[in-house]
Amino acid sequence: MDAPEHSPQDPMNIPEHMPHPMDAPADPFRVWLRALEPEDAPVIYRWRNDPGYLSGVESIKRYISTETEKRWIHQAIRNHEEKRVVRLGIVLKATDELIGMVHLSNIDHVSRHANVGSLIGEPRHRGKGYVAEARFLLFEYGFMELGLQCISTRILASNTASIRSAERFGYVKEGVLRRRIYKEGSFQDLIAYSMLREEFMKKREAWRSRVAGPAREET
């Protein structure tokens, strides 16, 4: 049965940490989500200089200094605390290692819509389904705690692995934004996807078993 509709008293009551795995020992997920810390800056700085990461995102290549990264993470923490963006780290339960990030941005509390973004920064952890698990946890939070009605994303047309992952997860394709991004010497299309709350809730229990189950495929 779907969870009842609700209107939270504070639609942006964002916790510093999502539930720790020790609070739910029966939870089969391999990752949990937490707020970013200033000490995460060196790890994220390393990710930003990885060609594998840069090739799959909309933004163009930039040369980032460690000082710039420190300022970015402090601003990211402020944005989170001021409830403008939900930005969380993806952490492996087994080792407590930060392996990626996931976020909800452009949050519209009137229309109840937000954009989602995610990445696995550590190359050795890509292709193991961790993004799907983190995305699922974030969607549960966005739809069930923040009261969102729609979450959307855009993916580079050249990023076939992420497109396959999005469609397997159950996103609905909304359309193609033609030649919207200039990257690596050419204009690229963006594929627009979205998911409604009722679509997520309808499949939530099945997805909880599938996303955290043995059949995993992800970028």
Secondary structure, 3 states (H helix, E strand, C coil): CCCCCCCCCCCCCCCCECCCHHHCCCCCCCEEEEECCHHHHHHHHHHHCCHHHHCCCCCCCCCCCHHHHHHHHHHHHHHHHCCCCEEEEEEECCCCCEEEEEEEEEEECCCCEEEEEEEECCHHHCCCCHHHHHHHHHHHHHHHCCCCCEEEEEEECCCHHHHHHHHHHCCEEEEEEEEEEEECCEEEEEEEEEEEHHHHHHHHHHHHHHHCCCCCCCC
